[in-house]
Amino acid sequence: MMAIALFVAIPAQAQFSWGIKGGLNLASNDFSDLKGMNKEQIMSTDSYTGFFIGPKAELRVPILGFGLEAAALYSQKGMSLGDNETFKQNSFLIPLNVKYAFGLGNFANIFIAAGPEFGFNMGETSKVVSNLFVGADGEAGGDIKAYVLEKSTLSINVGVGATLLNHLQVALNYNVPWGKTAEFQTISAEDIENVQSVDPDNMGDMTIGKFNDIKQSITNINGQYQNAMANIKAGTIQVSVAYLF
């Protein structure tokens, strides 16, 4: 009978709320599988500051302290490439967290949260490092380098925060990527010279469209294209503020 009463009481105690959430992304880019270069040649700094904002919803069961949280967020983070170049990553994020809260009286409660986050890149997903096609000697005919983002990502959130007066939330969260978030790719001058449709001395401004056309031409000649020089994982510290209605 007690179990039945508890089963009936839990839904009756459940509380639903929604609100707006926003904050800062402090991205830290890590590298793996580096081939023939160091990370200083790929990126000027490891970190990049961006932001996120969007609606959120919570379902809480105060009698147990557990709850569920979901959000739909527009997020911007990226990479600093040097020479005043940046690569902004615009994404649509769906974090789904399980939360556990314990109270500090009627004024506040402390919570911990964890769960998966699904990310979907919006807009530009590739960028040539420099818009000039030049070699180390400053003359035309050098390697072409580009960053290529994954179209979708999966990561894990772990965080802690506080709810004040049942409405205002502040939180600190760490987002751990599950797999790579981007690749650093190159096309060598030798490969370019092997593509008959490309004139290395008359490339003009290099765009990502031209970069992909050359990759496709190399694939048609060699049967494959394998010039990924490094994998990049972007772990992110998120500092957020939310207001629940």
Secondary structure, 3 states (H helix, E strand, C coil): CHHHHHHHHHHHHCEEEEEEEEEEEEEEEEEECCCCCCHHHCCCECEEEEEEEEEEEEEEECCCCEEEEEECEEEEEEEEEECCEEEEEEEEEEEEEEEEEEECCCCEEEEEEEEEEEEEEECCCEEECCCECECCCCCECCCEEEEEECCEEEEEEEEEEEEECCCEEEEEEEEEECCCCEEEEEECHHHHHHCCCCCHHHCCECCHHHHHHHHHHHHHHHCCCCCEEEEEEEEEEEEEEEEEC
